[in-house]
Amino acid sequence: MYGLIGKMLAVPGQRAALADILLEGLKEMPGCLSYIVAEDLTDADALWVTEVWETAELHQASLGLPAVQAAISKGRSLIAGFGERYETRPLGGHGLARRAESLIGGE
C-alpha cells in the first residue's frame, strides 16, 4: 500500500469551501482505500489530507482522472500553499484491512 499525508493551506476564510471541493467525487478514484480531509485545530486556514492507495502508481494515475482534474481546477484559487508532506507505507488499521501481500517478503 501507499500512503500520503499532506497539509494544504487555504486562502484565509476559504478552508470550508476548499474542504467541500476536496470531498466531492471521492467514489471515482480506483485504487483509493481511504481519503480523509481534516481541519487543523491550531490553524484556521489549514487542512490535512490523509490518503491510502493500493499502489503509488494508482495514486499517480488518479491525478489524471476527470473528477480529480475538475477538483483541482475548481479549488486552485482557494489554495494559498502547501505545508508538510509525508509518504508512508500503511500496514493496516481500523477501517483499513491489513494487506498480507504487502507484508510478505519484508516490504
Short mmCIF file of the C-alpha atoms (twelve columns), coordinates in Angstrom:
data_MODEL
# 
_entry.id   MODEL 
# 
loop_
_atom_site.group_PDB 
_atom_site.id 
_atom_site.type_symbol 
_atom_site.label_atom_id 
_atom_site.label_alt_id 
_atom_site.label_comp_id 
_atom_site.label_asym_id 
_atom_site.label_seq_id 
_atom_site.Cartn_x 
_atom_site.Cartn_y 
_atom_site.Cartn_z 
_atom_site.pdbx_PDB_model_num 
ATOM 1   C CA . MET A 1   0.000   0.000   0.000   1 
ATOM 2   C CA . TYR A 2   0.999   3.632   -0.453  1 
ATOM 3   C CA . GLY A 3   0.115   6.452   1.910   1 
ATOM 4   C CA . LEU A 4   0.309   10.198  1.682   1 
ATOM 5   C CA . ILE A 5   -0.276  12.789  4.403   1 
ATOM 6   C CA . GLY A 6   -0.199  16.431  3.399   1 
ATOM 7   C CA . LYS A 7   -1.041  19.837  4.775   1 
ATOM 8   C CA . MET A 8   -2.930  22.212  2.500   1 
ATOM 9   C CA . LEU A 9   -3.243  25.922  3.283   1 
ATOM 10  C CA . ALA A 10  -6.416  27.657  2.164   1 
ATOM 11  C CA . VAL A 11  -6.796  31.308  1.295   1 
ATOM 12  C CA . PRO A 12  -7.894  32.973  4.582   1 
ATOM 13  C CA . GLY A 13  -11.553 32.273  5.244   1 
ATOM 14  C CA . GLN A 14  -11.860 29.675  2.454   1 
ATOM 15  C CA . ARG A 15  -10.983 26.456  4.323   1 
ATOM 16  C CA . ALA A 16  -14.570 25.111  4.408   1 
ATOM 17  C CA . ALA A 17  -15.075 25.799  0.691   1 
ATOM 18  C CA . LEU A 18  -11.789 24.071  -0.157  1 
ATOM 19  C CA . ALA A 19  -12.684 21.088  2.041   1 
ATOM 20  C CA . ASP A 20  -16.027 20.753  0.244   1 
ATOM 21  C CA . ILE A 21  -14.247 20.614  -3.122  1 
ATOM 22  C CA . LEU A 22  -11.755 18.011  -1.868  1 
ATOM 23  C CA . LEU A 23  -14.589 15.826  -0.590  1 
ATOM 24  C CA . GLU A 24  -16.545 15.832  -3.886  1 
ATOM 25  C CA . GLY A 25  -16.412 12.815  -6.193  1 
ATOM 26  C CA . LEU A 26  -14.391 10.509  -3.973  1 
ATOM 27  C CA . LYS A 27  -16.090 7.353   -5.237  1 
ATOM 28  C CA . GLU A 28  -14.490 7.695   -8.661  1 
ATOM 29  C CA . MET A 29  -10.885 7.025   -7.617  1 
ATOM 30  C CA . PRO A 30  -9.879  3.426   -8.469  1 
ATOM 31  C CA . GLY A 31  -7.344  2.028   -6.023  1 
ATOM 32  C CA . CYS A 32  -8.106  4.561   -3.286  1 
ATOM 33  C CA . LEU A 33  -8.666  2.742   0.001   1 
ATOM 34  C CA . SER A 34  -9.004  5.828   2.199   1 
ATOM 35  C CA . TYR A 35  -9.153  9.578   1.639   1 
ATOM 36  C CA . ILE A 36  -9.632  11.743  4.725   1 
ATOM 37  C CA . VAL A 37  -9.882  15.543  4.800   1 
ATOM 38  C CA . ALA A 38  -9.477  17.038  8.283   1 
ATOM 39  C CA . GLU A 39  -9.394  20.551  9.698   1 
ATOM 40  C CA . ASP A 40  -6.241  21.566  11.568  1 
ATOM 41  C CA . LEU A 41  -7.285  22.557  15.093  1 
ATOM 42  C CA . THR A 42  -4.463  25.094  15.509  1 
ATOM 43  C CA . ASP A 43  -4.568  26.811  12.110  1 
ATOM 44  C CA . ALA A 44  -7.936  28.137  10.894  1 
ATOM 45  C CA . ASP A 45  -6.784  28.026  7.261   1 
ATOM 46  C CA . ALA A 46  -5.150  24.586  7.192   1 
ATOM 47  C CA . LEU A 47  -6.433  21.173  6.124   1 
ATOM 48  C CA . TRP A 48  -4.745  17.791  6.415   1 
ATOM 49  C CA . VAL A 49  -5.359  15.222  3.692   1 
ATOM 50  C CA . THR A 50  -4.560  11.592  4.523   1 
ATOM 51  C CA . GLU A 51  -4.695  9.109   1.664   1 
ATOM 52  C CA . VAL A 52  -4.180  5.355   1.371   1 
ATOM 53  C CA . TRP A 53  -3.851  3.760   -2.052  1 
ATOM 54  C CA . GLU A 54  -3.330  0.207   -3.258  1 
ATOM 55  C CA . THR A 55  -0.145  1.393   -5.013  1 
ATOM 56  C CA . ALA A 56  1.802   4.588   -5.641  1 
ATOM 57  C CA . GLU A 57  1.111   4.114   -9.358  1 
ATOM 58  C CA . LEU A 58  -2.662  4.189   -8.797  1 
ATOM 59  C CA . HIS A 59  -2.266  7.386   -6.787  1 
ATOM 60  C CA . GLN A 60  -0.279  8.966   -9.615  1 
ATOM 61  C CA . ALA A 61  -2.831  7.791   -12.198 1 
ATOM 62  C CA . SER A 62  -5.657  9.344   -10.171 1 
ATOM 63  C CA . LEU A 63  -4.265  12.808  -10.879 1 
ATOM 64  C CA . GLY A 64  -5.410  12.417  -14.481 1 
ATOM 65  C CA . LEU A 65  -8.989  11.382  -13.677 1 
ATOM 66  C CA . PRO A 66  -11.696 13.822  -14.843 1 
ATOM 67  C CA . ALA A 67  -13.171 14.203  -11.324 1 
ATOM 68  C CA . VAL A 68  -9.732  14.935  -9.848  1 
ATOM 69  C CA . GLN A 69  -8.856  17.365  -12.637 1 
ATOM 70  C CA . ALA A 70  -12.184 19.154  -12.075 1 
ATOM 71  C CA . ALA A 71  -11.498 19.418  -8.324  1 
ATOM 72  C CA . ILE A 72  -8.001  20.786  -8.976  1 
ATOM 73  C CA . SER A 73  -9.372  23.365  -11.394 1 
ATOM 74  C CA . LYS A 74  -12.213 24.365  -9.077  1 
ATOM 75  C CA . GLY A 75  -10.055 24.538  -5.931  1 
ATOM 76  C CA . ARG A 76  -6.846  26.082  -7.298  1 
ATOM 77  C CA . SER A 77  -7.873  29.669  -6.481  1 
ATOM 78  C CA . LEU A 78  -8.677  28.669  -2.865  1 
ATOM 79  C CA . ILE A 79  -5.223  27.205  -2.179  1 
ATOM 80  C CA . ALA A 80  -2.697  29.557  -0.605  1 
ATOM 81  C CA . GLY A 81  0.032   26.929  -0.409  1 
ATOM 82  C CA . PHE A 82  1.156   23.624  0.991   1 
ATOM 83  C CA . GLY A 83  2.850   22.589  4.211   1 
ATOM 84  C CA . GLU A 84  4.374   19.304  5.267   1 
ATOM 85  C CA . ARG A 85  4.074   16.249  3.029   1 
ATOM 86  C CA . TYR A 86  4.845   12.702  4.102   1 
ATOM 87  C CA . GLU A 87  4.832   9.475   2.097   1 
ATOM 88  C CA . THR A 88  4.118   6.319   4.095   1 
ATOM 89  C CA . ARG A 89  3.604   2.567   3.730   1 
ATOM 90  C CA . PRO A 90  0.371   1.788   5.589   1 
ATOM 91  C CA . LEU A 91  0.248   -1.617  7.255   1 
ATOM 92  C CA . GLY A 92  -3.447  -1.660  8.174   1 
ATOM 93  C CA . GLY A 93  -5.666  -0.398  10.953  1 
ATOM 94  C CA . HIS A 94  -9.262  0.165   11.951  1 
ATOM 95  C CA . GLY A 95  -11.244 0.678   8.774   1 
ATOM 96  C CA . LEU A 96  -8.309  -0.415  6.628   1 
ATOM 97  C CA . ALA A 97  -7.797  -4.131  6.074   1 
ATOM 98  C CA . ARG A 98  -4.321  -5.433  6.711   1 
ATOM 99  C CA . ARG A 99  -2.815  -6.303  3.363   1 
ATOM 100 C CA . ALA A 100 -0.922  -9.559  3.877   1 
ATOM 101 C CA . GLU A 101 0.571   -9.427  0.384   1 
ATOM 102 C CA . SER A 102 2.285   -6.123  1.174   1 
ATOM 103 C CA . LEU A 103 3.885   -7.638  4.281   1 
ATOM 104 C CA . ILE A 104 5.257   -10.772 2.620   1 
ATOM 105 C CA . GLY A 105 8.926   -10.572 1.776   1 
ATOM 106 C CA . GLY A 106 9.723   -7.854  4.314   1 
ATOM 107 C CA . GLU A 107 8.159   -4.942  2.419   1 
# 
